[in-house]
Amino acid sequence: MKRLGGGGLVPLSALARTPDRAAQAEARLEARVRGAWLLVVGPTLVRQTRLLRIHRGILLVGCWHPDIIPSLRQSAESIWPQLRDRLDRLWHLKIQRMEIVPCDPPEPEPRRPPRADPLEAVLNLLREQGKGGWTRRSD
């Protein structure tokens, strides 16, 4: 049991279940970087790489094409200062290094049914009502 500042005793197991604030902040930051991955790596690499993790100042990037990993690592060394500055400027993210590792390709997103066009639905409704004669003049 551990006593919290507020008074009562709290089981240690309850404290272990709640992730610490640093881990929560890392997860939020990861989600933001993942959402803007195109901006981070550019249009050429966005289809070949993905963010795996940001942890303790390491940007872990996965690539599922093993034949281009050596060239990615070499080009990453040359552009690292610009990339580090971009991450710092956009998200105030202090990254010491970047690692490029092989990974599995991302799962394809399930196809969503096309959204119904609300304008088409209204037009169909008006056409159906127009057949009833309410738009015609009755003389």
LUMBAKOL-838358 format. One line per field, with one value per residue: residue number from 1; residue in three letters; x, y, z of N, C-alpha, C, CB in turn. Coordinates in pm, whole numbers. Glycine has a CB too. Layout:
N
i [NUM, ...]
aa [ALA, ...]
neast [X, ...]
nnorth [Y, ...]
nup [Z, ...]
caeast [X, ...]
canorth [Y, ...]
caup [Z, ...]
ceast [X, ...]
cnorth [Y, ...]
cup [Z, ...]
cbeast [X, ...]
cbnorth [Y, ...]
cbup [Z, ...]
***
This chain:
139
i [1, 2, 3, 4, 5, 6, 7, 8, 9, 10, 11, 12, 13, 14, 15, 16, 17, 18, 19, 20, 21, 22, 23, 24, 25, 26, 27, 28, 29, 30, 31, 32, 33, 34, 35, 36, 37, 38, 39, 40, 41, 42, 43, 44, 45, 46, 47, 48, 49, 50, 51, 52, 53, 54, 55, 56, 57, 58, 59, 60, 61, 62, 63, 64, 65, 66, 67, 68, 69, 70, 71, 72, 73, 74, 75, 76, 77, 78, 79, 80, 81, 82, 83, 84, 85, 86, 87, 88, 89, 90, 91, 92, 93, 94, 95, 96, 97, 98, 99, 100, 101, 102, 103, 104, 105, 106, 107, 108, 109, 110, 111, 112, 113, 114, 115, 116, 117, 118, 119, 120, 121, 122, 123, 124, 125, 126, 127, 128, 129, 130, 131, 132, 133, 134, 135, 136, 137, 138, 139]
aa [MET, LYS, ARG, LEU, GLY, GLY, GLY, GLY, LEU, VAL, PRO, LEU, SER, ALA, LEU, ALA, ARG, THR, PRO, ASP, ARG, ALA, ALA, GLN, ALA, GLU, ALA, ARG, LEU, GLU, ALA, ARG, VAL, ARG, GLY, ALA, TRP, LEU, LEU, VAL, VAL, GLY, PRO, THR, LEU, VAL, ARG, GLN, THR, ARG, LEU, LEU, ARG, ILE, HIS, ARG, GLY, ILE, LEU, LEU, VAL, GLY, CYS, TRP, HIS, PRO, ASP, ILE, ILE, PRO, SER, LEU, ARG, GLN, SER, ALA, GLU, SER, ILE, TRP, PRO, GLN, LEU, ARG, ASP, ARG, LEU, ASP, ARG, LEU, TRP, HIS, LEU, LYS, ILE, GLN, ARG, MET, GLU, ILE, VAL, PRO, CYS, ASP, PRO, PRO, GLU, PRO, GLU, PRO, ARG, ARG, PRO, PRO, ARG, ALA, ASP, PRO, LEU, GLU, ALA, VAL, LEU, ASN, LEU, LEU, ARG, GLU, GLN, GLY, LYS, GLY, GLY, TRP, THR, ARG, ARG, SER, ASP]
neast [84, 41, 66, -111, -88, -335, -446, -589, -508, -370, -376, -74, -94, -295, -171, 20, -130, -211, -89, 217, 265, 456, 460, 199, 211, 404, 261, 50, 196, 317, 90, 19, 245, 232, -5, 76, 266, 337, 425, 652, 832, 808, 673, 776, 876, 662, 498, 652, 752, 693, 599, 718, 771, 820, 1048, 1209, 1372, 1435, 1362, 1191, 1178, 1005, 1053, 928, 1052, 1319, 1536, 1579, 1651, 1930, 2003, 1819, 1904, 2152, 2079, 1929, 2119, 2237, 2028, 1951, 1997, 1815, 1571, 1554, 1541, 1296, 1114, 1150, 1068, 798, 667, 795, 972, 1226, 1459, 1717, 1828, 1770, 1639, 1631, 1452, 1373, 1032, 696, 462, 203, -131, -385, -633, -974, -1222, -1453, -1805, -1941, -2028, -2359, -2496, -2609, -2740, -2834, -3023, -3215, -3292, -3405, -3622, -3767, -3827, -3995, -4205, -4284, -4406, -4649, -4799, -4801, -4647, -4752, -4964, -5289, -5558]
nnorth [-118, 222, 556, 824, 1174, 1288, 1156, 884, 529, 354, 66, -81, -218, -85, 151, 58, -16, 216, 402, 586, 942, 1022, 811, 831, 1084, 1034, 852, 1013, 1201, 1033, 955, 1200, 1250, 1026, 1078, 1286, 1181, 1193, 1457, 1442, 1248, 1279, 1262, 1048, 848, 786, 578, 359, 342, 348, 489, 336, 364, 610, 662, 749, 945, 828, 780, 541, 389, 197, -17, -200, -296, -472, -442, -170, -65, -27, 196, 380, 416, 535, 774, 883, 954, 1173, 1361, 1395, 1624, 1821, 1689, 1644, 1910, 1983, 1816, 1916, 2181, 2155, 1988, 2026, 1826, 1644, 1463, 1231, 1040, 843, 534, 290, 13, -324, -416, -549, -504, -254, -337, -371, -123, -179, -183, 75, 113, 316, 648, 761, 1000, 1298, 1501, 1372, 1204, 1392, 1504, 1279, 1240, 1476, 1436, 1213, 1323, 1510, 1360, 1311, 1533, 1769, 1985, 2087, 2328, 2384, 2458]
nup [0, -68, 29, -96, -182, -119, 97, 158, 147, -129, -330, -452, -690, -827, -890, -1066, -1285, -1414, -1679, -1689, -1701, -1887, -2073, -2171, -2289, -2486, -2643, -2738, -2886, -3074, -3217, -3334, -3498, -3660, -3796, -3958, -4127, -4398, -4424, -4269, -4385, -4659, -5000, -5152, -4979, -4819, -4898, -4856, -4604, -4246, -3933, -3652, -3378, -3122, -2884, -2593, -2718, -2961, -3293, -3446, -3746, -3978, -4261, -4531, -4752, -4803, -4976, -5014, -4773, -4692, -4858, -4766, -4504, -4551, -4684, -4482, -4293, -4420, -4439, -4181, -4001, -4104, -4084, -3808, -3720, -3836, -3700, -3443, -3477, -3562, -3369, -3130, -3062, -2931, -3072, -3064, -3235, -3534, -3633, -3884, -3960, -4067, -4135, -4120, -4389, -4370, -4262, -4505, -4535, -4454, -4706, -4725, -4748, -5008, -4922, -4886, -5102, -4980, -5121, -5349, -5230, -5141, -5386, -5510, -5337, -5386, -5655, -5638, -5492, -5675, -5869, -5761, -5802, -5654, -5724, -5950, -6104, -6008, -6189]
caeast [0, 115, -18, -107, -90, -469, -487, -613, -413, -401, -296, 31, -140, -373, -75, 90, -220, -223, 38, 271, 238, 551, 414, 80, 255, 468, 156, -18, 290, 328, -31, 27, 347, 180, -104, 143, 384, 371, 501, 781, 924, 795, 582, 841, 894, 541, 440, 748, 793, 592, 650, 694, 767, 906, 1071, 1333, 1455, 1469, 1257, 1205, 1107, 1002, 1044, 899, 1129, 1455, 1639, 1608, 1687, 2064, 2005, 1743, 1992, 2254, 2019, 1884, 2234, 2264, 1920, 1913, 1983, 1692, 1457, 1552, 1492, 1154, 1041, 1158, 989, 655, 608, 885, 1013, 1372, 1500, 1862, 1867, 1666, 1677, 1548, 1454, 1272, 904, 590, 382, 80, -251, -468, -753, -1094, -1297, -1577, -1906, -1947, -2127, -2475, -2492, -2731, -2809, -2906, -3140, -3314, -3344, -3496, -3744, -3842, -3880, -4109, -4317, -4327, -4493, -4780, -4873, -4807, -4578, -4828, -5071, -5426, -5640]
canorth [0, 347, 669, 935, 1305, 1325, 1098, 741, 433, 301, -53, -61, -273, 19, 246, -7, -26, 343, 436, 711, 1056, 1024, 715, 888, 1193, 971, 794, 1124, 1256, 933, 964, 1322, 1232, 925, 1145, 1377, 1109, 1247, 1579, 1408, 1175, 1319, 1180, 929, 745, 761, 449, 252, 345, 386, 515, 225, 408, 716, 623, 798, 1020, 749, 768, 409, 389, 65, -25, -339, -332, -492, -402, -26, -22, 34, 331, 467, 450, 628, 906, 936, 1020, 1303, 1458, 1393, 1757, 1888, 1616, 1672, 2047, 1984, 1756, 2009, 2299, 2124, 1925, 2046, 1689, 1632, 1328, 1221, 960, 774, 400, 233, -131, -394, -442, -601, -396, -227, -407, -286, -74, -239, -92, 125, 134, 459, 724, 805, 1143, 1358, 1579, 1275, 1160, 1500, 1513, 1165, 1268, 1578, 1374, 1128, 1411, 1576, 1268, 1316, 1647, 1886, 2100, 2138, 2424, 2335, 2571]
caup [0, -76, 66, -189, -118, -75, 224, 168, 94, -262, -357, -552, -818, -893, -946, -1177, -1400, -1484, -1744, -1641, -1787, -1998, -2173, -2233, -2375, -2601, -2728, -2806, -2983, -3180, -3299, -3413, -3601, -3752, -3879, -4051, -4174, -4529, -4402, -4207, -4473, -4798, -5081, -5205, -4877, -4741, -4938, -4829, -4463, -4147, -3798, -3561, -3238, -3070, -2745, -2532, -2811, -3080, -3393, -3506, -3873, -4039, -4406, -4566, -4871, -4751, -5071, -5009, -4637, -4685, -4917, -4675, -4391, -4599, -4707, -4352, -4230, -4482, -4415, -4041, -3937, -4147, -4028, -3664, -3704, -3871, -3588, -3331, -3509, -3571, -3251, -3016, -3035, -2924, -3113, -3075, -3351, -3608, -3674, -3989, -3941, -4148, -4069, -4207, -4448, -4293, -4303, -4591, -4468, -4514, -4792, -4667, -4852, -5042, -4846, -4964, -5131, -4924, -5223, -5432, -5155, -5143, -5523, -5530, -5262, -5459, -5778, -5599, -5456, -5798, -5942, -5699, -5852, -5566, -5783, -6064, -6073, -6029, -6235]
ceast [89, 18, 0, -119, -225, -510, -490, -504, -463, -317, -192, -11, -222, -281, -4, 2, -230, -89, 87, 249, 332, 507, 289, 117, 322, 364, 81, 69, 307, 208, -28, 128, 298, 77, -43, 268, 429, 457, 641, 876, 914, 713, 645, 844, 767, 479, 532, 789, 672, 661, 617, 680, 857, 924, 1209, 1428, 1497, 1345, 1279, 1115, 1117, 988, 1024, 963, 1275, 1564, 1670, 1649, 1830, 2070, 1925, 1830, 2097, 2196, 1970, 1998, 2257, 2154, 1882, 1904, 1854, 1569, 1443, 1498, 1342, 1070, 1039, 1067, 838, 594, 692, 936, 1165, 1410, 1651, 1906, 1746, 1720, 1579, 1563, 1351, 1145, 808, 515, 256, -37, -332, -595, -876, -1168, -1428, -1679, -1914, -2058, -2241, -2466, -2621, -2809, -2890, -3033, -3250, -3374, -3440, -3628, -3831, -3901, -4003, -4230, -4372, -4420, -4636, -4860, -4872, -4736, -4652, -4936, -5206, -5513, -5786]
cnorth [124, 460, 779, 1066, 1343, 1260, 947, 655, 378, 177, -25, -114, -170, 123, 187, -12, 104, 378, 572, 822, 1062, 929, 767, 1000, 1139, 915, 903, 1183, 1162, 941, 1088, 1309, 1132, 988, 1238, 1311, 1158, 1371, 1548, 1348, 1215, 1221, 1050, 816, 710, 626, 332, 244, 374, 407, 395, 273, 529, 685, 671, 862, 943, 741, 637, 402, 250, 75, -171, -379, -349, -447, -253, 23, 35, 174, 429, 511, 552, 767, 967, 1006, 1158, 1405, 1468, 1531, 1829, 1820, 1643, 1813, 2057, 1927, 1848, 2130, 2269, 2076, 1945, 1910, 1681, 1486, 1328, 1143, 893, 637, 351, 82, -196, -418, -503, -484, -374, -307, -316, -246, -137, -136, -53, 140, 284, 528, 767, 957, 1206, 1439, 1487, 1227, 1266, 1513, 1399, 1187, 1371, 1522, 1289, 1214, 1482, 1489, 1272, 1438, 1769, 2006, 2158, 2237, 2357, 2454, 2546]
cup [0, -46, -39, -113, -61, 56, 224, 108, -39, -284, -466, -688, -896, -955, -1066, -1301, -1477, -1547, -1695, -1745, -1906, -2109, -2245, -2330, -2501, -2696, -2805, -2915, -3101, -3273, -3387, -3526, -3705, -3847, -3983, -4111, -4312, -4517, -4347, -4308, -4619, -4880, -5133, -5104, -4802, -4775, -4905, -4683, -4375, -4013, -3712, -3418, -3218, -2923, -2700, -2632, -2935, -3169, -3466, -3629, -3934, -4190, -4444, -4698, -4830, -4847, -5066, -4870, -4630, -4745, -4832, -4558, -4432, -4622, -4577, -4280, -4289, -4453, -4268, -3978, -3976, -4087, -3879, -3639, -3735, -3758, -3466, -3355, -3506, -3440, -3124, -2966, -3041, -2952, -3128, -3198, -3414, -3649, -3779, -3982, -4033, -4067, -4170, -4269, -4366, -4349, -4396, -4516, -4534, -4597, -4725, -4778, -4883, -4964, -4939, -4981, -5077, -5028, -5314, -5361, -5157, -5283, -5554, -5458, -5334, -5587, -5747, -5563, -5579, -5880, -5886, -5740, -5763, -5625, -5901, -6018, -6095, -6064, -6224]
cbeast [-96, 182, 16, -218, -47, -567, -620, -742, -390, -375, -386, 160, -222, -470, 27, 133, -356, -268, 22, 420, 246, 693, 385, -17, 352, 565, 58, -58, 425, 339, -156, 64, 481, 117, -198, 182, 355, 245, 426, 760, 899, 932, 533, 981, 997, 439, 410, 869, 903, 479, 591, 805, 810, 845, 1060, 1403, 1575, 1520, 1256, 1170, 1165, 888, 1173, 750, 1115, 1475, 1596, 1486, 1675, 2165, 1948, 1617, 2060, 2318, 1904, 1828, 2361, 2279, 1798, 2011, 2103, 1682, 1472, 1693, 1569, 1129, 1103, 1303, 1028, 633, 590, 814, 947, 1426, 1430, 1919, 1971, 1620, 1681, 1586, 1425, 1327, 845, 494, 345, 47, -337, -504, -761, -1186, -1325, -1554, -2046, -1969, -2062, -2609, -2475, -2696, -2708, -2815, -3102, -3249, -3229, -3432, -3709, -3753, -3772, -4072, -4271, -4208, -4437, -4766, -5011, -4746, -4439, -4892, -5059, -5481, -5608]
cbnorth [0, 365, 721, 923, 1409, 1290, 1148, 709, 319, 408, -171, -129, -399, 86, 288, -148, -67, 455, 437, 697, 1184, 987, 578, 939, 1286, 860, 712, 1233, 1284, 793, 965, 1440, 1185, 808, 1223, 1508, 959, 1278, 1671, 1311, 1029, 1335, 1260, 961, 790, 874, 449, 271, 451, 278, 646, 122, 293, 861, 469, 685, 1067, 607, 891, 296, 496, -18, 34, -360, -223, -637, -440, 52, -140, -55, 328, 396, 323, 576, 895, 823, 935, 1285, 1421, 1311, 1844, 1888, 1466, 1656, 2143, 1904, 1620, 2054, 2354, 2019, 1779, 2122, 1591, 1678, 1286, 1156, 855, 856, 303, 288, -168, -527, -311, -693, -428, -76, -450, -359, 80, -297, -158, 260, 80, 477, 848, 763, 1169, 1448, 1661, 1155, 1128, 1634, 1513, 1035, 1319, 1698, 1288, 1037, 1515, 1614, 1124, 1315, 1608, 1852, 2061, 2022, 2553, 2260, 2606]
cbup [122, -215, 210, -295, -215, -180, 261, 104, 195, -374, -398, -507, -795, -795, -840, -1137, -1354, -1388, -1897, -1609, -1708, -1949, -2107, -2126, -2300, -2557, -2643, -2706, -2917, -3121, -3210, -3325, -3538, -3674, -3793, -3980, -4180, -4609, -4305, -4091, -4462, -4860, -5197, -5251, -4780, -4764, -5087, -4914, -4440, -4135, -3738, -3571, -3144, -3094, -2728, -2461, -2742, -3041, -3492, -3404, -3970, -3982, -4476, -4573, -4983, -4718, -5210, -5055, -4540, -4757, -5059, -4624, -4336, -4728, -4807, -4265, -4247, -4632, -4496, -3964, -3972, -4302, -4053, -3603, -3796, -4001, -3549, -3308, -3646, -3676, -3276, -2900, -3137, -2783, -3247, -2950, -3311, -3733, -3552, -4131, -3792, -4200, -4008, -4127, -4595, -4295, -4179, -4723, -4473, -4405, -4930, -4593, -4807, -5193, -4778, -4895, -5284, -4806, -5307, -5466, -5011, -5100, -5625, -5483, -5121, -5490, -5846, -5480, -5351, -5881, -5934, -5551, -5876, -5432, -5825, -6142, -6160, -5901, -6375]
***
